[in-house]
């Protein structure tokens, strides 16, 4: 299991597009609220 910081580093490494990173943060927050 990755820590949040490790996952964020991988996200930024493989997705340099800021819009995709923003989308990932939105999805993360949505999943937190549903859980």
KEFI-531619 format. One record per atom (N, C-alpha, C): chain; x, y, z. Coordinates in steps of 0.001 Angstrom, whole numbers, always signed. Layout:
<recs>
+------+---------+---------+---------+
: unit :    east :   north :      up :
+------+---------+---------+---------+
:    A :       X :       Y :       Z :
...
+------+---------+---------+---------+
</recs>
This chain:
<recs>
+------+---------+---------+---------+
: unit :    east :   north :      up :
+------+---------+---------+---------+
:    A :    +842 :   -1173 :      +0 :
:    A :      +0 :      +0 :      +0 :
:    A :    +891 :   +1241 :      +0 :
:    A :    +547 :   +2193 :    -838 :
:    A :   +1299 :   +3438 :    -923 :
:    A :    +799 :   +4434 :    +118 :
:    A :   +1704 :   +5292 :    +568 :
:    A :   +1263 :   +6436 :   +1362 :
:    A :    +690 :   +7462 :    +388 :
:    A :     -11 :   +8438 :    +909 :
:    A :    -579 :   +9469 :     +38 :
:    A :    +530 :  +10233 :    -677 :
:    A :   +1624 :  +10511 :     +23 :
:    A :   +2741 :  +11241 :    -587 :
:    A :   +3384 :  +10452 :   -1725 :
:    A :   +3532 :   +9144 :   -1534 :
:    A :   +4096 :   +8296 :   -2592 :
:    A :   +3166 :   +8254 :   -3803 :
:    A :   +1875 :   +8141 :   -3539 :
:    A :    +899 :   +8111 :   -4629 :
:    A :    +889 :   +9435 :   -5386 :
:    A :    +998 :  +10533 :   -4660 :
:    A :   +1024 :  +11845 :   -5301 :
:    A :   +2269 :  +12005 :   -6168 :
:    A :   +3404 :  +11510 :   -5700 :
:    A :   +4640 :  +11577 :   -6486 :
:    A :   +4503 :  +10778 :   -7783 :
:    A :   +3901 :   +9589 :   -7696 :
:    A :   +3678 :   +8786 :   -8905 :
:    A :   +2706 :   +9479 :   -9857 :
:    A :   +1664 :  +10058 :   -9306 :
:    A :    +688 :  +10777 :  -10123 :
:    A :   +1371 :  +11882 :  -10919 :
:    A :   +2194 :  +12669 :  -10255 :
:    A :   +2865 :  +13787 :  -10920 :
:    A :   +3954 :  +13311 :  -11882 :
:    A :   +4555 :  +12173 :  -11589 :
:    A :   +5594 :  +11632 :  -12472 :
:    A :   +5006 :  +11186 :  -13805 :
:    A :   +3878 :  +10488 :  -13755 :
:    A :   +3301 :   +9903 :  -14961 :
:    A :   +2189 :  +10732 :  -15585 :
:    A :   +1728 :  +11777 :  -14921 :
:    A :    +684 :  +12657 :  -15450 :
:    A :   +1115 :  +14107 :  -15299 :
:    A :   +1917 :  +14611 :  -16220 :
:    A :   +2389 :  +15991 :  -16099 :
:    A :   +1308 :  +17043 :  -16369 :
:    A :    +164 :  +16621 :  -16885 :
:    A :    -918 :  +17538 :  -17211 :
:    A :   -1613 :  +17994 :  -15926 :
:    A :   -1615 :  +19300 :  -15686 :
:    A :   -2213 :  +19852 :  -14462 :
:    A :   -3709 :  +19563 :  -14366 :
:    A :   -4392 :  +19523 :  -15492 :
:    A :   -5832 :  +19247 :  -15475 :
:    A :   -6106 :  +17831 :  -14975 :
:    A :   -5275 :  +16880 :  -15366 :
:    A :   -5456 :  +15502 :  -14905 :
:    A :   -5146 :  +15373 :  -13418 :
:    A :   -4161 :  +16116 :  -12961 :
:    A :   -3820 :  +16091 :  -11538 :
:    A :   -4969 :  +16689 :  -10728 :
:    A :   -5516 :  +17794 :  -11197 :
:    A :   -6660 :  +18413 :  -10521 :
:    A :   -7842 :  +17440 :  -10481 :
:    A :   -8079 :  +16762 :  -11597 :
:    A :   -9167 :  +15782 :  -11655 :
:    A :   -8939 :  +14673 :  -10625 :
:    A :   -7706 :  +14207 :  -10506 :
:    A :   -7393 :  +13148 :   -9539 :
:    A :   -7684 :  +13616 :   -8116 :
:    A :   -7355 :  +14866 :   -7807 :
:    A :   -7645 :  +15392 :   -6470 :
:    A :   -9155 :  +15474 :   -6231 :
:    A :   -9906 :  +15846 :   -7255 :
:    A :  -11366 :  +15907 :   -7128 :
:    A :  -11948 :  +14519 :   -6890 :
:    A :  -11447 :  +13533 :   -7615 :
:    A :  -11913 :  +12159 :   -7432 :
:    A :  -11556 :  +11675 :   -6032 :
:    A :  -10345 :  +11996 :   -5575 :
:    A :   -9925 :  +11597 :   -4226 :
:    A :  -10882 :  +12155 :   -3172 :
:    A :  -11200 :  +13425 :   -3279 :
:    A :  -12089 :  +14049 :   -2293 :
:    A :  -13491 :  +13448 :   -2355 :
:    A :  -13970 :  +13171 :   -3551 :
:    A :  -15283 :  +12544 :   -3699 :
:    A :  -15312 :  +11175 :   -3034 :
:    A :  -14275 :  +10387 :   -3260 :
:    A :  -14210 :   +9046 :   -2655 :
:    A :  -14130 :   +9131 :   -1130 :
:    A :  -13421 :  +10126 :    -618 :
:    A :  -13351 :  +10304 :    +841 :
:    A :  -14737 :  +10597 :   +1418 :
:    A :  -15500 :  +11423 :    +723 :
:    A :  -16830 :  +11784 :   +1222 :
:    A :  -17806 :  +10612 :   +1158 :
:    A :  -17665 :   +9758 :    +151 :
:    A :  -18540 :   +8593 :     +36 :
:    A :  -18193 :   +7504 :   +1039 :
:    A :  -16944 :   +7469 :   +1491 :
:    A :  -16537 :   +6383 :   +2401 :
:    A :  -16929 :   +6659 :   +3838 :
+------+---------+---------+---------+
</recs>
